[in-house]
């Protein structure tokens, strides 16, 4: 059985990257900016 974490940079960027967050309808980046997060996304 494979271990659960199979690192893949492209997949991670697609799912959690800046542009993925930007496209989302949840206003994630805006919330994180307001909160003052140093890192907005992966």
mmCIF file of the N, C-alpha and C atoms, coordinates in Angstrom:
data_MODEL
# 
_entry.id   MODEL 
# 
loop_
_atom_site.group_PDB 
_atom_site.id 
_atom_site.type_symbol 
_atom_site.label_atom_id 
_atom_site.label_alt_id 
_atom_site.label_comp_id 
_atom_site.label_asym_id 
_atom_site.label_entity_id 
_atom_site.label_seq_id 
_atom_site.pdbx_PDB_ins_code 
_atom_site.Cartn_x 
_atom_site.Cartn_y 
_atom_site.Cartn_z 
_atom_site.occupancy 
_atom_site.B_iso_or_equiv 
_atom_site.pdbx_formal_charge 
_atom_site.auth_seq_id 
_atom_site.auth_comp_id 
_atom_site.auth_asym_id 
_atom_site.auth_atom_id 
_atom_site.pdbx_PDB_model_num 
ATOM 1   N N  . UNK A 1 1  ? 0.839   -1.197 0.000   1.00 0.00 ? 1  UNK A N  1 
ATOM 2   C CA . UNK A 1 1  ? 0.000   0.000  0.000   1.00 0.00 ? 1  UNK A CA 1 
ATOM 3   C C  . UNK A 1 1  ? 0.876   1.249  0.000   1.00 0.00 ? 1  UNK A C  1 
ATOM 4   N N  . UNK A 1 2  ? 0.503   2.225  -0.847  1.00 0.00 ? 2  UNK A N  1 
ATOM 5   C CA . UNK A 1 2  ? 1.280   3.464  -0.906  1.00 0.00 ? 2  UNK A CA 1 
ATOM 6   C C  . UNK A 1 2  ? 0.959   4.338  0.299   1.00 0.00 ? 2  UNK A C  1 
ATOM 7   N N  . UNK A 1 3  ? 1.934   5.150  0.653   1.00 0.00 ? 3  UNK A N  1 
ATOM 8   C CA . UNK A 1 3  ? 1.713   6.134  1.717   1.00 0.00 ? 3  UNK A CA 1 
ATOM 9   C C  . UNK A 1 3  ? 0.767   7.212  1.190   1.00 0.00 ? 3  UNK A C  1 
ATOM 10  N N  . UNK A 1 4  ? 0.021   7.871  2.085   1.00 0.00 ? 4  UNK A N  1 
ATOM 11  C CA . UNK A 1 4  ? -0.977  8.847  1.638   1.00 0.00 ? 4  UNK A CA 1 
ATOM 12  C C  . UNK A 1 4  ? -0.399  10.075 0.942   1.00 0.00 ? 4  UNK A C  1 
ATOM 13  N N  . UNK A 1 5  ? 0.760   10.566 1.373   1.00 0.00 ? 5  UNK A N  1 
ATOM 14  C CA . UNK A 1 5  ? 1.277   11.802 0.772   1.00 0.00 ? 5  UNK A CA 1 
ATOM 15  C C  . UNK A 1 5  ? 2.239   11.492 -0.354  1.00 0.00 ? 5  UNK A C  1 
ATOM 16  N N  . UNK A 1 6  ? 1.778   11.741 -1.587  1.00 0.00 ? 6  UNK A N  1 
ATOM 17  C CA . UNK A 1 6  ? 2.619   11.558 -2.769  1.00 0.00 ? 6  UNK A CA 1 
ATOM 18  C C  . UNK A 1 6  ? 2.878   12.936 -3.356  1.00 0.00 ? 6  UNK A C  1 
ATOM 19  N N  . UNK A 1 7  ? 3.969   13.600 -2.963  1.00 0.00 ? 7  UNK A N  1 
ATOM 20  C CA . UNK A 1 7  ? 4.167   14.985 -3.361  1.00 0.00 ? 7  UNK A CA 1 
ATOM 21  C C  . UNK A 1 7  ? 4.180   15.178 -4.875  1.00 0.00 ? 7  UNK A C  1 
ATOM 22  N N  . UNK A 1 8  ? 3.483   16.190 -5.324  1.00 0.00 ? 8  UNK A N  1 
ATOM 23  C CA . UNK A 1 8  ? 3.425   16.528 -6.737  1.00 0.00 ? 8  UNK A CA 1 
ATOM 24  C C  . UNK A 1 8  ? 3.185   18.028 -6.823  1.00 0.00 ? 8  UNK A C  1 
ATOM 25  N N  . UNK A 1 9  ? 4.234   18.763 -7.211  1.00 0.00 ? 9  UNK A N  1 
ATOM 26  C CA . UNK A 1 9  ? 4.169   20.232 -7.183  1.00 0.00 ? 9  UNK A CA 1 
ATOM 27  C C  . UNK A 1 9  ? 3.069   20.782 -8.070  1.00 0.00 ? 9  UNK A C  1 
ATOM 28  N N  . UNK A 1 10 ? 2.920   20.207 -9.253  1.00 0.00 ? 10 UNK A N  1 
ATOM 29  C CA . UNK A 1 10 ? 1.931   20.721 -10.205 1.00 0.00 ? 10 UNK A CA 1 
ATOM 30  C C  . UNK A 1 10 ? 0.516   20.569 -9.643  1.00 0.00 ? 10 UNK A C  1 
ATOM 31  N N  . UNK A 1 11 ? 0.253   19.398 -9.072  1.00 0.00 ? 11 UNK A N  1 
ATOM 32  C CA . UNK A 1 11 ? -1.068  19.130 -8.502  1.00 0.00 ? 11 UNK A CA 1 
ATOM 33  C C  . UNK A 1 11 ? -1.351  20.067 -7.334  1.00 0.00 ? 11 UNK A C  1 
ATOM 34  N N  . UNK A 1 12 ? -0.341  20.264 -6.492  1.00 0.00 ? 12 UNK A N  1 
ATOM 35  C CA . UNK A 1 12 ? -0.488  21.142 -5.327  1.00 0.00 ? 12 UNK A CA 1 
ATOM 36  C C  . UNK A 1 12 ? -0.784  22.572 -5.755  1.00 0.00 ? 12 UNK A C  1 
ATOM 37  N N  . UNK A 1 13 ? -0.054  23.047 -6.779  1.00 0.00 ? 13 UNK A N  1 
ATOM 38  C CA . UNK A 1 13 ? -0.256  24.414 -7.263  1.00 0.00 ? 13 UNK A CA 1 
ATOM 39  C C  . UNK A 1 13 ? -1.664  24.566 -7.828  1.00 0.00 ? 13 UNK A C  1 
ATOM 40  N N  . UNK A 1 14 ? -2.099  23.549 -8.569  1.00 0.00 ? 14 UNK A N  1 
ATOM 41  C CA . UNK A 1 14 ? -3.419  23.610 -9.186  1.00 0.00 ? 14 UNK A CA 1 
ATOM 42  C C  . UNK A 1 14 ? -4.519  23.669 -8.131  1.00 0.00 ? 14 UNK A C  1 
ATOM 43  N N  . UNK A 1 15 ? -4.301  22.942 -7.041  1.00 0.00 ? 15 UNK A N  1 
ATOM 44  C CA . UNK A 1 15 ? -5.328  22.857 -6.011  1.00 0.00 ? 15 UNK A CA 1 
ATOM 45  C C  . UNK A 1 15 ? -5.254  23.994 -4.997  1.00 0.00 ? 15 UNK A C  1 
ATOM 46  N N  . UNK A 1 16 ? -4.022  24.351 -4.578  1.00 0.00 ? 16 UNK A N  1 
ATOM 47  C CA . UNK A 1 16 ? -3.858  25.294 -3.465  1.00 0.00 ? 16 UNK A CA 1 
ATOM 48  C C  . UNK A 1 16 ? -3.093  26.557 -3.824  1.00 0.00 ? 16 UNK A C  1 
ATOM 49  N N  . UNK A 1 17 ? -2.723  26.703 -5.075  1.00 0.00 ? 17 UNK A N  1 
ATOM 50  C CA . UNK A 1 17 ? -1.915  27.850 -5.490  1.00 0.00 ? 17 UNK A CA 1 
ATOM 51  C C  . UNK A 1 17 ? -2.690  29.160 -5.504  1.00 0.00 ? 17 UNK A C  1 
ATOM 52  N N  . UNK A 1 18 ? -1.973  30.230 -5.801  1.00 0.00 ? 18 UNK A N  1 
ATOM 53  C CA . UNK A 1 18 ? -2.565  31.569 -5.794  1.00 0.00 ? 18 UNK A CA 1 
ATOM 54  C C  . UNK A 1 18 ? -3.723  31.686 -6.770  1.00 0.00 ? 18 UNK A C  1 
ATOM 55  N N  . UNK A 1 19 ? -3.519  31.180 -7.987  1.00 0.00 ? 19 UNK A N  1 
ATOM 56  C CA . UNK A 1 19 ? -4.548  31.340 -9.015  1.00 0.00 ? 19 UNK A CA 1 
ATOM 57  C C  . UNK A 1 19 ? -5.771  30.488 -8.713  1.00 0.00 ? 19 UNK A C  1 
ATOM 58  N N  . UNK A 1 20 ? -5.555  29.344 -8.087  1.00 0.00 ? 20 UNK A N  1 
ATOM 59  C CA . UNK A 1 20 ? -6.682  28.507 -7.673  1.00 0.00 ? 20 UNK A CA 1 
ATOM 60  C C  . UNK A 1 20 ? -7.517  29.257 -6.636  1.00 0.00 ? 20 UNK A C  1 
ATOM 61  N N  . UNK A 1 21 ? -6.830  29.930 -5.711  1.00 0.00 ? 21 UNK A N  1 
ATOM 62  C CA . UNK A 1 21 ? -7.523  30.701 -4.670  1.00 0.00 ? 21 UNK A CA 1 
ATOM 63  C C  . UNK A 1 21 ? -8.236  31.911 -5.274  1.00 0.00 ? 21 UNK A C  1 
ATOM 64  N N  . UNK A 1 22 ? -7.580  32.507 -6.275  1.00 0.00 ? 22 UNK A N  1 
ATOM 65  C CA . UNK A 1 22 ? -8.120  33.701 -6.914  1.00 0.00 ? 22 UNK A CA 1 
ATOM 66  C C  . UNK A 1 22 ? -9.427  33.360 -7.644  1.00 0.00 ? 22 UNK A C  1 
ATOM 67  N N  . UNK A 1 23 ? -9.460  32.200 -8.285  1.00 0.00 ? 23 UNK A N  1 
ATOM 68  C CA . UNK A 1 23 ? -10.635 31.774 -9.053  1.00 0.00 ? 23 UNK A CA 1 
ATOM 69  C C  . UNK A 1 23 ? -11.808 31.446 -8.131  1.00 0.00 ? 23 UNK A C  1 
ATOM 70  N N  . UNK A 1 24 ? -11.507 31.024 -6.921  1.00 0.00 ? 24 UNK A N  1 
ATOM 71  C CA . UNK A 1 24 ? -12.543 30.554 -6.010  1.00 0.00 ? 24 UNK A CA 1 
ATOM 72  C C  . UNK A 1 24 ? -13.571 31.619 -5.675  1.00 0.00 ? 24 UNK A C  1 
ATOM 73  N N  . UNK A 1 25 ? -14.763 31.190 -5.342  1.00 0.00 ? 25 UNK A N  1 
ATOM 74  C CA . UNK A 1 25 ? -15.839 32.137 -5.044  1.00 0.00 ? 25 UNK A CA 1 
ATOM 75  C C  . UNK A 1 25 ? -15.887 32.469 -3.557  1.00 0.00 ? 25 UNK A C  1 
ATOM 76  N N  . UNK A 1 26 ? -14.988 31.878 -2.761  1.00 0.00 ? 26 UNK A N  1 
ATOM 77  C CA . UNK A 1 26 ? -15.055 32.031 -1.312  1.00 0.00 ? 26 UNK A CA 1 
ATOM 78  C C  . UNK A 1 26 ? -14.351 33.246 -0.748  1.00 0.00 ? 26 UNK A C  1 
ATOM 79  N N  . UNK A 1 27 ? -13.747 34.090 -1.625  1.00 0.00 ? 27 UNK A N  1 
ATOM 80  C CA . UNK A 1 27 ? -13.025 35.287 -1.168  1.00 0.00 ? 27 UNK A CA 1 
ATOM 81  C C  . UNK A 1 27 ? -11.925 34.927 -0.169  1.00 0.00 ? 27 UNK A C  1 
ATOM 82  N N  . UNK A 1 28 ? -11.223 33.848 -0.467  1.00 0.00 ? 28 UNK A N  1 
ATOM 83  C CA . UNK A 1 28 ? -10.185 33.350 0.431   1.00 0.00 ? 28 UNK A CA 1 
ATOM 84  C C  . UNK A 1 28 ? -9.043  34.352 0.576   1.00 0.00 ? 28 UNK A C  1 
ATOM 85  N N  . UNK A 1 29 ? -8.549  34.843 -0.568  1.00 0.00 ? 29 UNK A N  1 
ATOM 86  C CA . UNK A 1 29 ? -7.405  35.765 -0.531  1.00 0.00 ? 29 UNK A CA 1 
ATOM 87  C C  . UNK A 1 29 ? -7.752  37.033 0.221   1.00 0.00 ? 29 UNK A C  1 
ATOM 88  N N  . UNK A 1 30 ? -8.957  37.537 -0.003  1.00 0.00 ? 30 UNK A N  1 
ATOM 89  C CA . UNK A 1 30 ? -9.401  38.764 0.659   1.00 0.00 ? 30 UNK A CA 1 
ATOM 90  C C  . UNK A 1 30 ? -9.408  38.557 2.173   1.00 0.00 ? 30 UNK A C  1 
ATOM 91  N N  . UNK A 1 31 ? -9.990  37.452 2.611   1.00 0.00 ? 31 UNK A N  1 
ATOM 92  C CA . UNK A 1 31 ? -10.045 37.154 4.043   1.00 0.00 ? 31 UNK A CA 1 
ATOM 93  C C  . UNK A 1 31 ? -8.653  37.060 4.639   1.00 0.00 ? 31 UNK A C  1 
ATOM 94  N N  . UNK A 1 32 ? -7.745  36.387 3.917   1.00 0.00 ? 32 UNK A N  1 
ATOM 95  C CA . UNK A 1 32 ? -6.394  36.199 4.439   1.00 0.00 ? 32 UNK A CA 1 
ATOM 96  C C  . UNK A 1 32 ? -5.627  37.512 4.482   1.00 0.00 ? 32 UNK A C  1 
ATOM 97  N N  . UNK A 1 33 ? -5.912  38.405 3.527   1.00 0.00 ? 33 UNK A N  1 
ATOM 98  C CA . UNK A 1 33 ? -5.273  39.732 3.540   1.00 0.00 ? 33 UNK A CA 1 
ATOM 99  C C  . UNK A 1 33 ? -5.766  40.530 4.738   1.00 0.00 ? 33 UNK A C  1 
ATOM 100 N N  . UNK A 1 34 ? -7.064  40.497 4.954   1.00 0.00 ? 34 UNK A N  1 
ATOM 101 C CA . UNK A 1 34 ? -7.665  41.239 6.069   1.00 0.00 ? 34 UNK A CA 1 
ATOM 102 C C  . UNK A 1 34 ? -7.115  40.726 7.394   1.00 0.00 ? 34 UNK A C  1 
ATOM 103 N N  . UNK A 1 35 ? -6.949  39.404 7.487   1.00 0.00 ? 35 UNK A N  1 
ATOM 104 C CA . UNK A 1 35 ? -6.442  38.809 8.711   1.00 0.00 ? 35 UNK A CA 1 
ATOM 105 C C  . UNK A 1 35 ? -4.960  39.129 8.914   1.00 0.00 ? 35 UNK A C  1 
ATOM 106 N N  . UNK A 1 36 ? -4.281  39.467 7.799   1.00 0.00 ? 36 UNK A N  1 
ATOM 107 C CA . UNK A 1 36 ? -2.875  39.835 7.898   1.00 0.00 ? 36 UNK A CA 1 
ATOM 108 C C  . UNK A 1 36 ? -1.931  38.655 7.776   1.00 0.00 ? 36 UNK A C  1 
ATOM 109 N N  . UNK A 1 37 ? -2.346  37.659 7.045   1.00 0.00 ? 37 UNK A N  1 
ATOM 110 C CA . UNK A 1 37 ? -1.495  36.484 6.832   1.00 0.00 ? 37 UNK A CA 1 
ATOM 111 C C  . UNK A 1 37 ? -0.259  36.864 6.029   1.00 0.00 ? 37 UNK A C  1 
ATOM 112 N N  . UNK A 1 38 ? 0.876   36.299 6.425   1.00 0.00 ? 38 UNK A N  1 
ATOM 113 C CA . UNK A 1 38 ? 2.111   36.560 5.677   1.00 0.00 ? 38 UNK A CA 1 
ATOM 114 C C  . UNK A 1 38 ? 2.044   35.824 4.343   1.00 0.00 ? 38 UNK A C  1 
ATOM 115 N N  . UNK A 1 39 ? 1.587   34.578 4.369   1.00 0.00 ? 39 UNK A N  1 
ATOM 116 C CA . UNK A 1 39 ? 1.460   33.775 3.151   1.00 0.00 ? 39 UNK A CA 1 
ATOM 117 C C  . UNK A 1 39 ? -0.013  33.639 2.792   1.00 0.00 ? 39 UNK A C  1 
ATOM 118 N N  . UNK A 1 40 ? -0.363  34.116 1.608   1.00 0.00 ? 40 UNK A N  1 
ATOM 119 C CA . UNK A 1 40 ? -1.765  34.069 1.196   1.00 0.00 ? 40 UNK A CA 1 
ATOM 120 C C  . UNK A 1 40 ? -2.133  32.697 0.662   1.00 0.00 ? 40 UNK A C  1 
ATOM 121 N N  . UNK A 1 41 ? -1.175  32.048 0.004   1.00 0.00 ? 41 UNK A N  1 
ATOM 122 C CA . UNK A 1 41 ? -1.443  30.736 -0.571  1.00 0.00 ? 41 UNK A CA 1 
ATOM 123 C C  . UNK A 1 41 ? -0.134  30.009 -0.819  1.00 0.00 ? 41 UNK A C  1 
ATOM 124 N N  . UNK A 1 42 ? -0.234  28.770 -1.258  1.00 0.00 ? 42 UNK A N  1 
ATOM 125 C CA . UNK A 1 42 ? 0.928   27.917 -1.505  1.00 0.00 ? 42 UNK A CA 1 
ATOM 126 C C  . UNK A 1 42 ? 1.738   28.440 -2.672  1.00 0.00 ? 42 UNK A C  1 
# 
